[in-house]
């Protein structure tokens, strides 16, 4: 049995990079949601009401959609014949 160490190292490096990227994007989505919640609670305290930072909510949804797409793509690669 012959192990192709170069291919193994490339695969491990690529997997590590994608994992770090997906975790960072997910963390950005959580950060956007928490900042939106903080803005909403600040507005409630001031009595201003209304929607706070809809761009933060859209950004959070975009981050979560990217994470979901990466997970689905990984599952498709695993299940491919």
Order of alpha helices (4+ residues) and beta strands (2+ residues): alpha-alpha
